[in-house]
Amino acid sequence: MQIGILGSGLMGGKLGTLFARAGHDVVFSYARSEQKLKRLARNAGPTARAGKPGEAAADADAVLLAVHWSRVNDVLGQAGDLSGRVVVTCSMPMNAADTDLVVAHTSSGAEELATRLPRSHVVSAFNTVPSEVLFGVFKRRRRAVRPSVLYCGDDAHAKKVAASLISDVGFEPVDAGPLRMARYTEPFTLVIARLAYETKRGPELAYRFERIRN
Ligand SMILES: NC(=O)c1ccc[n+]([C@@H]2O[C@H](COP(=O)([O-])OP(=O)(O)OC[C@H]3O[C@@H](n4cnc5c(N)ncnc54)[C@H](OP(=O)(O)O)[C@@H]3O)[C@@H](O)[C@H]2O)c1
């Protein structure tokens, strides 16, 4: 697939690198330094390049939105028309201090994004895991037992695309249902963040759902 990365920081930089290593064509965009985007592309391999958000979005089979909530309008403005596109978002609707959700319970960041992009197919994915665990999960991707990642969305094709990207990174995709489930998965991320960043055990944390039969 051709994947446009909108926001090449901790999440976008790492996920884009892993998508490229899994064989996808990747365009890294939206960082404050063009040098950083070029370096990311070089390290990610021959199928990656740096570009502007408009180039990342053009012809992409999927775009990954990975910016702070306060930058969403800016990056979408630069990306241009995303009609018909699969938009995978890991962006969380956090306040400026990153201490709390600014949208929750009756809506979610992913649903607000879908309202902002009514002609795109939004899937919420990857937001429930810390960036620090991504490379470790990718390294172990051929193991039979893999950690889970929740995803949700309203468009079947877009969900299929997101699920295959989740698998490529090394997680087991767990379909949480329609996009409105993001109003529950997004707060779950704050539990994960607490376990990752506010205990002494380190941020390399993933989770796994299991079905237990009697
Ligand atoms: N980090 C995590 O573990 C994690 C986990 C789950 C969900 N999330 C969510 O994922 C989203 C991205 O998080 P992140 O940690 O990857 O953030 P980040 O590291 O700050 O990356 C954001 C990207 O946006 C770029 N950017 C910011 N302001 C800009 C501007 N004015 N012009 C151009 N580029 C600009 C940054 O540029 P620079 O590279 O120059 O800084 C960076 O590439 C957030 O919504 C966050 O809540 C993060």
The ligand as an ORCA input file, in Angstrom:
! r2SCAN-3c Opt
* xyz 0 1
  N       3.533      9.093     21.909
  C       2.739      8.087     22.201
  O       3.174      7.081     22.772
  C       1.282      8.125     21.823
  C       0.512      6.996     22.062
  C      -0.828      6.983     21.688
  C      -1.382      8.096     21.067
  N      -0.610      9.204     20.870
  C      -1.233     10.345     20.182
  O      -0.671     10.387     18.875
  C      -0.552     11.752     18.435
  C       0.917     12.016     18.083
  O       1.677     11.842     19.264
  P       3.267     11.862     19.230
  O       3.701     11.450     20.592
  O       3.747     11.121     18.036
  O       3.542     13.420     19.049
  P       4.889     14.128     18.611
  O       6.042     13.228     18.873
  O       4.885     15.475     19.215
  O       4.707     14.237     17.031
  C       3.870     15.184     16.427
  C       4.437     15.561     15.072
  O       3.817     16.788     14.692
  C       4.837     17.717     14.330
  N       4.475     19.106     14.586
  C       4.056     19.662     15.740
  N       3.847     20.980     15.578
  C       4.144     21.247     14.290
  C       4.137     22.429     13.514
  N       3.791     23.596     14.025
  N       4.488     22.330     12.219
  C       4.858     21.143     11.689
  N       4.900     19.996     12.392
  C       4.544     20.059     13.671
  C       6.009     17.331     15.178
  O       7.174     17.898     14.630
  P       8.624     17.655     15.252
  O       8.995     16.267     14.826
  O       9.451     18.687     14.629
  O       8.481     17.778     16.738
  C       5.930     15.821     15.122
  O       6.538     15.332     13.953
  C      -1.066     12.615     19.577
  O      -2.398     12.960     19.334
  C      -0.961     11.706     20.809
  O      -1.932     12.023     21.795
  C       0.708      9.237     21.218
*
